Amino acid sequence: MPERTLRERAHDVEVTVWVGKAGIDAVVEELSDQLDDRELVKAKFLRAARGGTTTEELADELAGRVGADVVETRGHTAVFNR
């Protein structure tokens, strides 16, 4: 599916993964499971998870761990697609 179409559809996706102080290690399996069931998954990176990194850096690392692509990041949220 074209990236533009995915971005348009991502707008209506609800956040279903929250990355907190336990970091991305705590959500790798959950994100992977959700991507098995749906096309798009939105994750929110809470302040405690970000520390000195950016949402984009965390999203890229998380995507690499689950074999997904980052469709977009906006604010402190990211949308993933596999």
HUBELNOR-V388249 format. One record per helix or strand of 2 or more residues. SS is the DSSP state (H for helix, E for strand). FROM is the first residue (numbers start at 0). TO is the last residue. If there is no record, write none. Layout:
# HUBELNOR-V388249
((SS;FROM;TO) (SS;FROM;TO))
This chain:
# HUBELNOR-V388249
((H;2;9) (E;14;18) (H;23;25) (H;27;36) (E;39;44) (H;46;49) (H;54;65) (E;68;73) (E;76;80))
